[in-house]
Amino acid sequence: MKLLSSEEKYRCSLFNVTEDVAQASDGFQIKRAIVHHAGSAVVLVVDENERILLVKQYRLPAGKSLWELPAGKIDDGETALQAAKRELMEETGYKAKTWTKLAAYWASPGFLQEKMNIFMATGLKAGIATPMDDERIEARWFTAGEIDDLIRAVKLDDGKTLIGYLTWQRFHAAKS
């Protein structure tokens, strides 16, 4: 596909929206509105007892509070890992000694150009959280069984949290 045109329709501090037209070599064309986003860093925090730290905050688009992995936008000049370290400290106060990349995925590639990068953080040192002014965050440790129960009951419905947790369960959790 070759991009023929891209016209900006909206811009704010988190993203911008363009209307793009692309064409294949056979003449087939696609026209889409695209939300451009710098990408996100997501942190699956695992303690020495293999508990997972989730944060709860109100999410306006969902219309409710969600339990989720700490996460945030990658700022200009940051790598995904740098953003993950910053978000972990801001939202929970923790620093981690060891970082492992678990997954990266496109959040909703039909219209959203946001790649989410999920890291596992271990070897924790507690500190003081410094959330942004528009964030009210509650943090709580969960066992794998508790998270499994929430998933089974469809009470954990945040995509990045499901992907991060299930990837960790599949490939990194201690096997009995």
N, C-alpha and C positions, 0 to 999 in steps of 0.2 A: 504494500500500500504506500502511496505517496501522498503526503499532506498537500492539498491544493490551497487551502485557506484556513485561517484561524482568526476569529474576531472576538476580542474580549467584551463580555457583557456585564461583568460584575467583578469587584475586587474588595476584599476586606483583609484584616490582619491574619486570618487563618487560611484563606484560600482565595482563588479567583476562578471565574467561570468563563469559558470560551465556547463559541459555536464553531466547530471544525468540520471541514469537508475533506475526505480522503478518497483516492481513486486507485483501483487495482489496474494492472497492465491491460486487462481485457475490457476496461471502461466501466466496470462496476463501481458505483460510488456509495459512500457511507457519509451521512450527515448526523452529527451528534453534538449535544451540549455536554461539555466535560468540566467536571470540578477538579481543578488542579490543587494538589496538597503536597507539602514538602515531605510527607511521610511521618510515621509514628514509631516510637520505641515503646515496647511493652516488656514488663519485668515479671517473671515468675519467681517469687522469692521462696526459697526452700530452707527451712531451719534444720538443725542437726537431728530432729525427730521426724523429719520428712513432712512437717506441717507446711501448709501453703498460706502465705499472707495475702488476704484480699482486702480491698478498700471498697467502701460503700459511699456513693455520692449520688446526688440527684442529677439525672440526665434529662434535660428539657425535651429533646426530640422523642425520647422513650416515654416521657410523662410519668416517670417514677424513679425511685432510687434503685441502683443496681449494685450488686456485689461484682467486683471485677478485679483484674490484675492492675497494678499501678501502670500508668501509661501516659504518654503525652506526645505532642508534636516535636519533630526534629527542628530546632531553630537554625537560622542561617549560620553557616560556618561549623555546625556540629556534625559529627558522625552519628549513626544510629546508636552506637555503644555509649558515646558521650551523653547523648540525650537520655538513654536508659539510666545511667548513673545519676544524672541530675534529677530525673523524675522520681527515682527511688528515694533519694534524699528529701526532695521537696514534699512528697506525699506521705512518706512513712518515717523519715528520720534515719533510716538504715543506710549503712554503707556495706558493700560486699567485697570480699577478698577475691572471689573467683566468679568469672562471668563466662557463660557458654551460650553460643547462639543455638536456639532451638528450631526456629522456623522463620520464614519470611513469606508473606502472601499479599495478594491484591485484595483489598477489603471488599470492593464491589466494582469490578473492572468494566461493567457495562456503561458507567458514566463517571466513575470516581477514580482519579489517578493518585491513589494513596496506597503506598506499600507499607505494610505493618511488619516490623522486625521484632521478634520475640526472643528475649534473652532469659536464661536462668541465672539467678544470683544466689550464691552460697557463701559461707564463711562470713557471717553477719556480725556487724558491730552496731549497736543501737545508738541513736542520737535523737535530735529534736526535729520534728517535721516542720516545714515552712511552706505550707500550701499557698497558692495564689489567693489574692483577695476575693475572687469569685468562687472559691472552692471551700466546701465544708466536707471534710473527709473523716470517716470512721474506719479504723483499721482493725482487723481481727484475724487470728490464726485459725485455720480449718484443717482437720485431718482429711486424708484422702477419702475416707469413708463418708465424711460429712459432705464433701464436694460431690461425690458420686450420688448421694441421696438428693442433693439439690438438682443435679442434672436429671436424674430419674423423674423427679417431681416437676420438671420443667420450670424450676424456680431460679436457675442460673442460666440466663439467656443472653449473655454478652458474648459476641462472636470471638473476640480476641482471647477471652478467658477460656472459652471452650477449646479453641485450637491450642492455646498454650498448655493448658492442663492435660488435655488428652494426648498431646505430643509427648509431654513429660512422662505421663503414665506409660505410654507405649515403649519409649526408648530409654528413659533415664531412671525411673523409680526403682527402688530396690526390689528385687524379685525374691519371693518366698521360696 
